[in-house]
Amino acid sequence: MADVVVIGAGLAGTECAWQLAERGVRVRLIEQKPTSRTPAQHSDHMAELVCSNSFRGAAIHNAVGQLNEEMRHTGSLVMEVGELHRVPAGGAFAVDREQFSAEITRRIQTHPLIEVVNEVVDRIPEARPTVIATGPLTAGGLADDIAAAVGAEHLAYYDAIAPIVAAESIDFGKAFWASRYDKGGDAAYVNCPLNQQEYEAFVQLVLDAEKVTPREFENVRYFEGCLPIEVMASRGAKTLSFGCMKPVGLTDPRTGRWPHAVVQLRQEDEAGTAFNMVGFQTRMKWPEQKRVFRTIPGLENAEFERLGSVHRNTFVDSPKVLDDDLALVSQPGVYLAGQISGVEGYVESAACGMLLGIKLAHEKHGLSFSFPPRTTMLGGMVGHLRDPNDDFQPSNVMWSMVPPFEGRRMKKRARRDKQSERALQDLGAWLANVVESNDGRLGSARPADRSLRSVPPG
């Protein structure tokens, strides 16, 4: 009989099952393929890479590259197999998707402590603990059961994500701090003012920009309160200036008047290193977003930590419905891993599954466990799922999830290298503590393949 049930054999589910089994915990891994598939799936293999074959940036001064490296040190199955089937991709970490998924499938199916069951799950199982790792297209009876468990208002069926800009790249010679009508006393927003000519040119650029075409299975239905900016712009030349770009109550200190339109940016992290473009969710392609948004006064040299998107995605309002262990508050012992928990991307999904697998293995052996420190990218990712947020949205990892490096002023690359160095040191201490706390009963914390080397920070 299994000790832990894992639902879904994607990146999060296979990583979670592997970490458990490698630590002596029996796992029942339930996967709907080949009985059924989501519209995005085409292969019967586990850990199918349904979109890109890339794990994104490889260098550790990139946030995801840092996450890749931390996962290597922690013994990630996905990282090990990814290295075995890596293909040339410049500065990216890309893999042969067929060989990658086939190897993950082989290892999972031949592990003596993993029982693979192929069936559709329509309800949250009674067994505890259970890990739900069913991905962004979770639907049907299981989605309904999760909605009932968390409250339908806390389960979303698509992402509407606005871009995030690095604070140091904003030109405060043009942008200014202010709150509308000075409410609250504090200047809470960064405001980028546009005159009429700049606004009209911006609207035309938005309309003309190349957009991402929705996939057949997405059938995205926009909420009126969260429309993509291009949808609003298509309703009339003035629509944006009465919506997310309305200037009322915002006095430009350079002119003493309200601008014709304003783009507002809201602080994204406690340290103020990143700012969210309020209301700027969009389906413009990423290169187009950079081109168009850099015409906004104050954002000409903007560096984007995240770009906007709108796409089908089932995810929970994690800060409100998950506890500090990533279990449902309403159903203790039911954990969420991967994109349904509110992380975004292949690597982040696998990392979430990896951490939950290690955690549950410790608990099954009667050992204590805590997630990695916030100074690591792994800890920052978990923090994103736990930090109070009235407008929670899924996110790839970003450096703004990690506390800034304190000290003398440094250029961005040097600062990122320092953050990375600190993260790996703190991760090493965490891993040593994990091994010490388990008293050798779960083996040593090391990369699954001893031949793996750290990716140089170049």
N, C-alpha and C positions, 0 to 999 in steps of 0.2 A: 504494500500500500504506500502511496506517495506521501511525502512529508509536506510538499508544497505543490500547488497547482499553478501553472503559468498558462495564460490564454493568449495565443498569438505567437507565431514563430517568425516574426520579422526581426529587425536588428535588436530591438529592446528585449523581446521575448527570448531569443536564442542566447543572447549575452547573459541574461538573468539566469536562465536554466543552466548554462555552462558553469557560471560562477558557483551556483548552488551545488551542482553535481561534483565539481572538482573539490569541493569541501566536504564531501561525504553525505550530502543531503539528496534523498530520492525525490525526483521531480516527475510530475505528470504534465507534459507539454501538449496542449490541445491546439491544433491548427486546422482551420476549415478547408484548406486546400488538400487534395484535389476535389473534395466534395463540392466546394463552392469557392468562388473568387470574388474579390471586389472588382469593379470596372477597370481599375488601374493595373491589376495583376495579369501577367501573361505566362508565367512559369510556375511549375509546381515545386520549385526549390524553395527552401527557407531563406530568410534574409535577402529576399529579392530586392534589387535596387531598381525601383520602378521608374525613376526619372533619370537623373544624371548618374554616371558611374564615378563621380568625384566626391571625395571627402573634403573638398575645398582646400584652402591654403595649407601648405606643408610647413612653412617657416614658423618658428615659435614666437616671432613678434606679431603674428596674426593670432587673434583670439582662438580660432578653431585649431590652428596649428599647435598652440599651447595645450588645448584640450586633448588633441591626439597624443601629444607627448606624455601628458599625465596618465592617460589611459594605458600607454605602453608600460609605464613604470608600475601600474597597478595590476597588470596581467590581463589585459582585455583580449578576448578571443577575436573580436572584429579587427583590432589592430594587427594581431599576429597573422591572421589569414589575409588581411589586406596587404601586408608587406610581402607575403608569399606570392601574391598575384598582382603586384603593382605594375602599372604600365606608364610609359613616359607621358608627362603632362606639364612640362615646364615647372612652375612653382607650385602646382597643385598636387595633391595626393589622390591619384586616380587608380582604379583597379579594373581588371578584366571581369566584368560583372557576372558572366556565366560561370567562370571558374571559381570566382569568389563565393557565389551562392551555392555552387555544387559542393565545395569543400566544407562550408559551414554545415550544410545538410548532412554530409557524410559523417562529420564529427559528432553532431548531435544524435543522429540515428544509431551510431555504434557505441555511444557512451553507455556503460552498463547501468548507470543510475538514472537514466532519462528514458521514460516511457512516452513515446509519441502516439497521440491519438488523433485521428483525422475525423473531425465532426464539427458541425456548426453549433456554437454556444448561443442560446437565446436568452439566458438569464444568468445573473451572477451566481456562481456555484455556492453551495452551502459550506463546502470545505474551507478551512482556514489554516494557514494563510493562503490567499489566492492573489496572484498578480495579474492584473488586466493590462495587456500590452497589445491591444488590437489595432492600434494605428489611427491615422487621421480620417479613415473612411469607415469607422465603426458605425454600424447602422442596424436596422431591424430591431428584434426583441431585446438584444443586449443593450443597444443605445437607449431604448425606452426604459429598461430596468435601471441603467445608470442615471438617467434623467430623474426617475422616481426617487433614487437614493440621494441625489444631491440637490434636487429641486430643478425643475425645467429651466428656470431663469439662470441657472449656473452652468448650463451645458450649451455650448455654441456649436453651430454647424458650418461656420466659415470664419476665416480670418479677415479682418480689415485692419491692416497694419500700416502705420504712418512711418516715414523715415526718421532716423535718429542721426543728429549731427554732432560731431566732436566740438566741444565748447571752444577750444583753442583756435578753431578754424573760422569762427564767426567774426566779422569785421564790426567792432563796436564803434567805429567811426561813423557808421551808418545805422546800425541797429541800436535800440535803446531799451532800457529796463522800464517797465510800467505795468500796473494792473488797470483794468478797465475802470474808469472813474476813480482811480486810486483806492478801490475797495480793499479793505483789510489793512490798509496802512503800508504794507510792504509791496515793493515792486516785484511781483511774482513771475512775470513773463518777460522774455526777450522778444522785442517787436521789430520786424523788418518792414519799413514803410515803403509804399509804392505810390507814385503820382499816377494821374490818369493814363498818360501815355505808356508808362511802364506796366501798369495793370492790364491795359488792353492788349499790349504785345504779349504779356504772359499768358493771358487767356487763349490767344490764338496759338501759341506754342503748345499749350496743353491739348487743344483740339487737334492739332496737326501731328502730334507725337505718335510714334508707333506703339500700339497697345498689345498686351498679351492676350491671345485668343483663349477663352475658357475651353477646357477639355470637355468632351461630350458628356462625361459623367458628372461634371460639376453642377450645372444648372443653378448657378449662383443667383440667389434672390437677395437683392440689396435691401437693407433697412433704411427707411427715409432719414433716420437720425445718424446714419453712418455711410453716406454715399461716397463713392470714389469722386475725386475732384473733377475728372473728365465728364462724369455723368452730370454733375452740377453745372459745369461749364456749358454743356450741350443744351441746357434748358434756357439759356439766355446770357447775353454778355455781362449782365449785372449780377447774375445769381451768386457767384463766388463772393462778391463784395457785400452781399447781404447774408452770407453764410460764414464759412470758416475764415474768410478774409475781411470781415466787417471791421471798420476802423473806429466805430463809435466809442467815445470815452477814452481814447488813447491819444494823448497830446505828444506830438513829436517835439522834443526840446530844442531842436535846431530851428523849427519854424514857428513854434508856439501854436500850431493848429493840428487838427486831425488830418491824417493823410487820406488819400483817396481810397486806399486799401492797405491792409496789414497782414503779414504772415506772422503768427505767434508761435513761439517755441517755449515749451514747458520743461523744466528741469527733470531729467530722467533718473539720476542717481543722487545719493546723499552728498557726495563730494562735488557735485556740479561739473563733472567732466563731460557730460553728454546731455543733449536737449532734443526733445521730441517735437516734430513739426505738427502742431495741433490740427487735427481734421484733414490731414493730407494723405489719407489712404488712397491708393491709386493702382491701376492695372497698366500703367505705362511700363515699357520694358526698362530694365535697370540702366542701360547706357543713356536712354532717353531721359530718365529721371535726373541723372546727374547733369545732363546738358540743360534741361529746362529749369531745374531748381537753382542752378548756379547763375541764372539771370535775375534772381531776386536780390535786391540791394541788401548787402551785408552777408550774402551767402556765395559770393563770386568764387571764393576759394574753399567752399565747404568740403569737409571730409566726412563721408557718410559711414557711420558704424553699422547702420542697417538701412536698407531701402524699402520702399512701400510695396504692399501687395494686397490682393484680395483673392482668396481661393477657398475651395471647399476644405474644411478641416473640423473634425469633431474633437473638442477639447473642453476640459472643465475649468471653472474659475478657481484655479488651484489654491490661492491664498485663503479663500473662503471655505472650501470644501475638503481640503486635505489637511491632515495634522502634520506635525514636524517630522514624522516618519514616512510621509507621502502615502498614508492610508486614508481612506474615506472617514471623515469624522462621524458620519452617520452609520458606518458599518466597519467597526474596527476589525483589522485582519484582512481587509480588502485593499490592496495597494494598486496604484496606477503607475505605469512605466511607459516611457516613450512619448510620442506626440500627443496622446490623449491626456497626458498630465500637464501639458503646456510648454514642453520644450519643442524646438523646431530644428529639423535637420537630421540626417543620417547619424552623424557622430554624436550629437547630443542625445538622440534616442538610445543609442547603444550605451552611452555613458550612464544614462539614467537606469537602464536595466542592469548594468554592471554593479552599480552601487547598491541597488536593492537586493541583488543576488548575494553580495558579500554580507550585507546587513542581516538578511534573513538566515543565512547560514550561521552567522554568529549567534543569533538568538535561538536557533534550533539546538545549538550546542551549549546553551545556557550562558553565553558570553555577552558582555556589554559591547555596544558599538555606537559610534557617533560618526556623522558624515565628515568629510574632509574640511579643513578650516576655510573660512571665507576668502583668505588670501590666495587660494588655489582657484583655477578655473572650474574644477569640479565643484568646489564649495560655492563659488559664485553662481553656478548654474542652479544648484539646489536652493540657494538664497532667493533667486528670481521666482521660484515656485512658492516661496514662503513669505516673502516681504509683502506687507499690506499694500493693496493697490486697488483703487476704486475703478480702474479701467484696465484690468489685466488682459494682456495679449501674449500669445506664444512668441518666443524669441529664440533666435540663434544666440550662442554665447557672444558676449561683447566684453571688451576690457572694462567698460563702465560697471560691470557686475563685480569687479574685483577692486578693493580699496586702492587708491592711487599711491604711488611710491612717494613718501615724504622725503624732503631734502632739498638740495640745491636745484636750481632751475636746469632742466635738461631738454634736449631736443626729443621729439616724440620717439624716435627709434631707440635712443639710449634709455628713455624712461620705460619703454616696453620691455627692453632687455632686462632692466632691473626688476620689473614686476615678475617677469618670467623666472629669473634667478631666485627671487624670494619664494615664488610659488613652488618651485621644485624642491627648495630646501624645506619648506613647510610640509609639502607632500611627503618627503622622505621621513620627516619626523613623525608624521601621522601614520605612515606605513609601518615604521618601526614600533610605534605604540600599539598598532593593530596586532602585529606579530607577538609582541610582549604580552598583551592582554589575553591572547588566545592560548598562551602558554605552550605554543608549539602544536596544539591539537589540530589546527587547520592548515598547517604547512606555512611556508614562508611567503611573504608578499613580494613577488618578483615578476618581471615580464614572463609570459608563458613560453616565449622563445628566448633563450639566453643570448642568441646572436643579435637580438635587436639592439640597436645603438640609438642614442639620442640624436634627434635631428638638429643640425647646427643652426644657430639663430641667424642664418643669412638668407 
